[in-house]
Amino acid sequence: MLPRDFKLAEKLRSAMARAGIVLGYTHICRRCKARRIDSHEDAPDGAIRRCPKCNAKMWPSPVPKHCTFHELGHYAESRIMPS
């Protein structure tokens, strides 16, 4: 049994991000972020990019597709168990 405060949707989204099921990537400059300068850009791939402000490597952060545990049941009904 899982505790009541267990966030299953967050675990599902992080697993989808690790599996590569994402909408895209947000590249964040960690150096500018530490200086409180907002430096990020959205991209479809996770390739290494350079910050336009400080020329440091940007950290690719995956943006997972929105999916809930409830939606997985509908997927299984239509794909795995056709009538």
Backbone as numpy.savetxt, mean C-alpha at the origin, in Angstrom:
# Nx Ny Nz CAx CAy CAz Cx Cy Cz
-9.05 -17.98 18.63 -9.89 -16.80 18.63 -9.00 -15.55 18.63
-9.43 -14.60 17.88 -8.71 -13.33 17.83 -9.34 -12.35 18.82
-8.55 -11.42 19.33 -9.13 -10.42 20.22 -10.07 -9.50 19.45
-10.96 -8.83 20.16 -11.95 -7.96 19.52 -11.32 -6.75 18.85
-10.19 -6.30 19.33 -9.56 -5.12 18.75 -8.58 -5.47 17.62
-8.59 -6.69 17.14 -7.73 -7.12 16.04 -8.24 -6.50 14.74
-7.38 -5.80 14.03 -7.77 -5.11 12.81 -7.44 -5.97 11.60
-8.38 -6.81 11.22 -8.17 -7.76 10.13 -8.03 -7.05 8.78
-8.77 -5.97 8.58 -8.69 -5.26 7.31 -7.30 -4.67 7.10
-6.67 -4.16 8.16 -5.32 -3.63 8.04 -4.32 -4.73 7.71
-4.47 -5.89 8.33 -3.59 -7.03 8.03 -3.76 -7.48 6.59
-5.00 -7.48 6.11 -5.28 -7.88 4.73 -4.64 -6.91 3.75
-4.76 -5.60 3.99 -4.17 -4.61 3.09 -2.65 -4.68 3.10
-2.04 -4.91 4.27 -0.58 -5.00 4.31 -0.10 -6.26 3.60
-0.85 -7.35 3.70 -0.49 -8.58 2.99 -0.62 -8.38 1.48
-1.65 -7.65 1.05 -1.82 -7.36 -0.37 -0.68 -6.49 -0.88
-0.23 -5.55 -0.08 0.90 -4.69 -0.48 2.18 -5.50 -0.61
2.41 -6.43 0.32 3.60 -7.27 0.23 3.54 -8.20 -0.97
2.32 -8.61 -1.37 2.16 -9.50 -2.52 2.23 -8.74 -3.84
2.21 -7.41 -3.78 2.30 -6.62 -5.00 0.97 -6.27 -5.61
-0.13 -6.49 -4.89 -1.46 -6.13 -5.37 -1.73 -4.71 -4.91
-1.27 -3.74 -5.71 -1.32 -2.33 -5.31 -1.88 -1.47 -6.44
-2.35 -0.28 -6.08 -2.80 0.71 -7.06 -1.62 1.48 -7.63
-0.59 1.65 -6.84 0.59 2.39 -7.25 1.50 2.56 -6.05
2.43 3.48 -6.14 3.39 3.72 -5.07 3.48 5.22 -4.79
3.66 5.57 -3.54 3.96 6.93 -3.13 5.42 6.97 -2.73
6.21 7.77 -3.42 7.63 7.89 -3.12 7.83 9.05 -2.15
8.43 8.78 -0.99 8.59 9.76 0.06 10.07 9.98 0.32
10.48 11.24 0.36 11.86 11.58 0.69 11.97 11.62 2.21
12.78 10.75 2.77 12.91 10.68 4.22 13.71 11.85 4.78
14.62 12.38 3.98 15.42 13.52 4.46 14.55 14.77 4.56
13.76 15.06 3.53 12.89 16.24 3.56 11.77 16.06 4.59
11.32 14.83 4.77 10.26 14.58 5.74 10.77 14.84 7.16
12.03 14.52 7.42 12.61 14.78 8.73 12.75 16.27 8.98
12.93 17.03 7.90 13.05 18.50 8.02 11.69 19.19 7.98
10.62 18.42 7.96 9.25 18.93 7.90 8.92 19.61 6.57
9.61 19.21 5.52 9.31 19.69 4.17 8.53 18.58 3.47
7.38 18.91 2.93 6.54 17.90 2.29 7.10 17.59 0.90
7.71 16.41 0.76 8.27 16.01 -0.52 7.87 14.57 -0.80
6.87 14.39 -1.66 6.46 13.06 -2.09 5.85 13.16 -3.49
5.83 12.04 -4.18 5.20 11.98 -5.50 4.61 10.60 -5.70
3.54 10.53 -6.48 2.87 9.27 -6.78 3.37 8.74 -8.12
3.52 7.42 -8.19 4.01 6.78 -9.41 3.40 5.39 -9.54
3.27 4.87 -10.76 2.72 3.53 -10.94 3.68 2.41 -10.61
4.98 2.69 -10.52 5.95 1.63 -10.25 6.77 1.96 -9.00
7.46 0.96 -8.50 8.24 1.12 -7.29 9.72 1.32 -7.55
10.07 1.84 -8.72 11.48 2.06 -9.06 12.06 3.17 -8.18
13.36 3.08 -7.93 14.04 4.07 -7.11 14.05 5.41 -7.83
13.66 6.45 -7.11 13.64 7.80 -7.64 14.48 8.71 -6.74
14.83 9.86 -7.25 15.58 10.86 -6.50 14.66 12.03 -6.17
14.87 12.62 -5.01 14.09 13.77 -4.57 14.49 14.98 -5.42
13.51 15.73 -5.93 13.85 16.91 -6.73 14.44 18.05 -5.89
14.21 18.02 -4.57 14.70 19.12 -3.72 16.11 18.86 -3.19
16.38 17.64 -2.71 17.67 17.38 -2.06 18.48 16.27 -2.73
17.96 15.65 -3.77 18.63 14.60 -4.55 18.90 13.33 -3.75
18.19 13.11 -2.66 18.32 11.87 -1.89 17.39 10.81 -2.48
17.66 9.55 -2.19 16.78 8.48 -2.66 15.44 8.58 -1.95
14.37 8.34 -2.72 13.03 8.39 -2.16 12.58 6.97 -1.81
11.81 6.86 -0.74 11.34 5.59 -0.22 10.01 5.24 -0.88
9.92 4.13 -1.67 8.64 3.76 -2.27 7.72 3.08 -1.25
6.54 3.63 -1.09 5.56 3.08 -0.16 4.35 2.62 -0.96
3.97 1.33 -0.90 2.87 0.84 -1.73 1.52 1.37 -1.25
0.63 1.62 -2.21 -0.74 2.03 -1.92 -1.62 0.85 -2.29
-2.08 0.04 -1.30 -2.83 -1.17 -1.63 -4.24 -0.86 -2.11
-4.79 -1.78 -2.87 -6.18 -1.65 -3.31 -7.09 -1.73 -2.09
-8.21 -1.01 -2.15 -9.15 -1.05 -1.04 -9.91 -2.37 -1.10
-9.80 -3.13 -0.06 -10.47 -4.43 0.01 -10.77 -4.73 1.47
-11.94 -5.23 1.72 -12.31 -5.63 3.07 -12.51 -7.14 3.11
-12.56 -7.67 4.31 -12.74 -9.10 4.46 -14.11 -9.52 3.92
-15.10 -8.64 4.02 -16.44 -8.94 3.53 -16.43 -9.13 2.00
-15.64 -8.34 1.29 -15.58 -8.43 -0.17 -14.96 -9.74 -0.64
-14.13 -10.36 0.17 -13.51 -11.62 -0.22 -14.54 -12.74 -0.36
-15.59 -12.70 0.45 -16.64 -13.70 0.34 -17.37 -13.61 -0.98
-17.63 -12.38 -1.44 -18.29 -12.20 -2.74 -17.38 -12.66 -3.87
-16.09 -12.46 -3.74 -15.14 -12.91 -4.76 -15.15 -14.44 -4.83
-15.15 -15.10 -3.68 -15.13 -16.56 -3.66 -16.42 -17.14 -4.23
-17.54 -16.49 -3.96 -18.81 -16.98 -4.49 -18.86 -16.92 -6.02
-18.32 -15.87 -6.58 -18.43 -15.71 -8.03 -17.31 -16.42 -8.80
-16.13 -16.56 -8.20 -14.99 -17.11 -8.92 -14.72 -18.59 -8.61
-14.73 -18.91 -7.35 -14.31 -20.24 -6.95 -15.47 -21.25 -6.98
-16.65 -20.77 -6.54 -17.79 -21.68 -6.44 -18.92 -21.24 -7.38
-18.74 -21.33 -8.70 -19.83 -20.92 -9.59 -21.00 -21.90 -9.51
-22.18 -21.37 -9.66 -23.37 -22.25 -9.56 -23.79 -22.81 -10.89
